Amino acid sequence: MTPEDEIEYLKEKVKIYRFDWLTGLKQRRDFDHDLRKKFKDHDFFLCYYDVDNLHRVNREKGFAEGDKLIRQVAGDIQHQSIPHQTYRASGDEMYAICCKVPTHDVDNATMVWISSETFDNVEQMLKQLDEMMIAEKTKKKTRRADD
């Protein structure tokens, strides 16, 4: 292997390590690192997205349709978050670190956001954000059941 081939090989390995193959978003490892770094330096807004009905889509229409839904939501988040940082944390959960208050909803996803300025550490902020998402998803389910 030539030195140039080895460099290309290593670049591809880094890309695979850092970026989600399905969405092109950064992966959880980068999210954890970037979030902690940003928390020390600046105030920011953290947006948390959860893809709506992914498990139902996977079950009823197949995983290819579920993947399509994930890609659609990720694309919308990237489009709205530029030049902010976007991440896929797990199957149907994504985050964006933003400089300003988010003003747009994303189709097929539930979104909650929080400002970093009121928290002493990242863990507190993530815990509060998680509780907010649970409450929002519960509200959505209740509204659907009432319709």
Helices and strands as residue ranges (DSSP letters): H 3-18, H 28-41, E 45-51, H 54-61, H 63-81, E 85-90, E 93-98, E 109-115, G 116-118, H 122-146
